[in-house]
Amino acid sequence: MKPSNSQITARARFAVNLRSARLAHGLSQEELAARAGLHRNYIGSVERNEKNISIDSMERLAIVLGVDVVDLLTRVRV
């Protein structure tokens, strides 16, 4: 059974939305990381919801993707 939106954490929503936005821009994890000044392994860990990301890193990724941080935290369509 899939969790409802109310059961999905902000970190999990960010992970799903980050991956979707990255793929929509045709970027690899490595390219996104380079543009944001982060390590490529860190991007993978964030997308797998393994790492707790700082607001500063969220902002860096949002800027590279051309979106507002809020967009990366919006509810996931389940």
TORMIPA-600376 format. One record per residue: residue number from 1; x, z, y of N, C-alpha, C in turn. Coordinates in steps of 0.1 Angstrom, whole numbers, plus 5000, padded with zeros to 4 digits. Last residue first. Example, Ala and Ser with C-alpha at 12.3 -4.5 7.8 and 13.67 -1.06 7.14 Angstrom:
2_5128_5071_4978_5137_5071_4989_5129_5079_5000
1_5132_5078_4943_5123_5078_4955_5132_5078_4967
//
This chain:
78_5006_4943_5110_5007_4946_5096_4996_4938_5088
77_5026_4937_5137_5014_4933_5131_5015_4934_5116
76_5039_4965_5154_5041_4955_5144_5028_4950_5139
75_5038_4974_5188_5033_4975_5175_5035_4963_5166
74_5068_4973_5207_5054_4971_5205_5050_4972_5191
73_5095_4973_5212_5089_4985_5207_5074_4984_5204
72_5102_4950_5224_5108_4953_5211_5103_4966_5204
71_5089_4952_5248_5084_4942_5238_5090_4944_5224
70_5104_4971_5261_5091_4975_5256_5085_4965_5246
69_5126_4957_5269_5128_4966_5258_5114_4970_5252
68_5118_4923_5275_5118_4936_5279_5119_4946_5267
67_5141_4896_5267_5128_4903_5266_5129_4916_5272
66_5164_4881_5262_5155_4877_5273_5141_4883_5272
65_5183_4888_5244_5172_4881_5239_5162_4877_5250
64_5200_4902_5261_5205_4890_5254_5194_4882_5249
63_5183_4923_5268_5188_4914_5278_5193_4901_5272
62_5179_4936_5243_5168_4930_5250_5172_4920_5261
61_5205_4946_5239_5200_4936_5230_5188_4929_5236
60_5207_4964_5260_5217_4954_5258_5212_4942_5250
59_5186_4982_5253_5186_4974_5265_5195_4962_5265
58_5195_4993_5229_5183_4986_5230_5182_4977_5242
57_5218_5006_5239_5220_4995_5230_5207_4987_5229
56_5205_5026_5255_5214_5017_5261_5216_5004_5252
55_5191_5040_5236_5183_5032_5246_5192_5022_5252
54_5205_5037_5203_5204_5043_5216_5196_5034_5225
53_5191_5037_5170_5198_5030_5181_5195_5037_5194
52_5199_5048_5139_5191_5052_5151_5198_5046_5163
51_5199_5027_5111_5206_5034_5122_5196_5037_5133
50_5183_5015_5093_5192_5025_5088_5199_5033_5099
49_5167_4993_5096_5161_5006_5099_5170_5017_5094
48_5178_4968_5094_5173_4974_5081_5168_4988_5083
47_5185_4965_5120_5175_4956_5115_5169_4962_5102
46_5207_4983_5121_5195_4985_5129_5183_4977_5124
45_5224_4970_5103_5219_4984_5100_5207_4987_5108
44_5229_4946_5117_5223_4946_5104_5217_4960_5100
43_5242_4957_5140_5230_4949_5141_5222_4949_5128
42_5265_4968_5128_5256_4977_5135_5242_4970_5136
41_5279_4946_5120_5274_4954_5110_5263_4964_5115
40_5287_4935_5145_5277_4928_5137_5271_4937_5126
39_5288_4957_5173_5294_4952_5161_5283_4946_5152
38_5282_4945_5207_5281_4954_5196_5287_4949_5184
37_5279_4928_5229_5290_4937_5229_5289_4948_5218
36_5259_4909_5228_5255_4922_5233_5267_4932_5234
35_5272_4887_5217_5267_4886_5231_5263_4899_5237
34_5279_4898_5192_5289_4894_5201_5284_4893_5216
33_5253_4902_5181_5262_4913_5183_5273_4910_5193
32_5244_4876_5180_5237_4885_5188_5246_4897_5191
31_5263_4866_5161_5262_4860_5175_5255_4870_5184
30_5257_4881_5138_5270_4881_5144_5270_4876_5158
29_5231_4875_5132_5234_4889_5136_5248_4889_5143
28_5224_4843_5148_5228_4851_5137_5230_4866_5141
27_5196_4830_5165_5209_4837_5165_5211_4844_5152
26_5172_4817_5172_5182_4810_5164_5195_4816_5164
25_5152_4831_5184_5162_4825_5193_5173_4818_5185
24_5139_4840_5162_5132_4831_5171_5141_4824_5181
23_5157_4859_5152_5155_4846_5145_5148_4836_5154
22_5155_4878_5172_5168_4872_5170_5166_4859_5163
21_5128_4885_5170_5132_4880_5182_5146_4872_5180
20_5128_4896_5143_5119_4885_5147_5124_4878_5159
19_5146_4917_5147_5149_4906_5137_5141_4894_5141
18_5132_4933_5165_5145_4928_5168_5149_4916_5159
17_5109_4940_5151_5108_4931_5163_5121_4925_5167
16_5119_4956_5131_5112_4944_5127_5112_4934_5139
15_5132_4976_5147_5139_4969_5137_5132_4956_5133
14_5110_4987_5162_5122_4980_5168_5129_4972_5159
13_5095_4998_5141_5090_4987_5149_5101_4980_5156
12_5113_5018_5133_5110_5007_5124_5104_4995_5131
11_5114_5034_5156_5126_5028_5151_5123_5016_5142
10_5087_5042_5157_5092_5034_5168_5105_5027_5163
9_5072_5041_5124_5080_5047_5135_5084_5037_5146
8_5040_5037_5113_5053_5030_5115_5060_5037_5127
7_5015_5048_5112_5025_5054_5104_5039_5048_5105
6_4999_5032_5127_5001_5046_5132_5012_5053_5124
5_4998_5009_5113_5006_5009_5125_5008_5023_5130
4_5000_5019_5078_4992_5015_5090_5002_5015_5102
3_5020_5007_5051_5016_5017_5061_5008_5011_5072
2_5006_4991_5022_5014_4990_5034_5010_5001_5044
1_5008_5000_4988_5000_5000_5000_5009_5000_5012
//
